[in-house]
Amino acid sequence: MTRAVVLSLIVLTGISVAWSQTPEPTTQGATSPDPANFTGRVTGYTTSDIRVNRYSFAAGARTNWHAHERGQALIIEQGVALAQVDGGPVREYRPNDVFYTPPGVRHWHGAAPNQSMRQVSVSFGVTTWSGPVSDTQYSSRR
């Protein structure tokens, strides 16, 4: 299997786990998408527990340590990203790579020291923030 296929399977599994832990949506705020674009019955839901954001990080910029109640998936759009799960190695990610963090796992992510990065993040549930990532932790690659 190619790396892209393996990464896609990992991300889909993680997102499935996150969604399976999400309370059943209520019909309050439900919408019917334009039927010209769908076949069969499709219902859209408003949500306040799933966030999608796009962030640009300057070279060397990074988040603090944090965890997401029901996980997070990052898609790297541009540049070079670094990310670390607490207790694991710092890993490098490039455009179209995906970094998935399971529910409640403390981690950080940001740009490489000499290159900016842009990411799209899909976060599930509440984010719990911890302290800053030290320069020593940030530079402990491999």
Secondary structure by P-SEA (a helix, b strand, c coil): ccaaaaaaaaaaaaaaaaaaacccccccccccccccccccbbbbbbbcccccbbbbbcccccccccccccbbbbbbcccbbbbbccccccccccccbbbbbcccccbbbbbcccccccbbbbbccbbbbbbccccccccccc
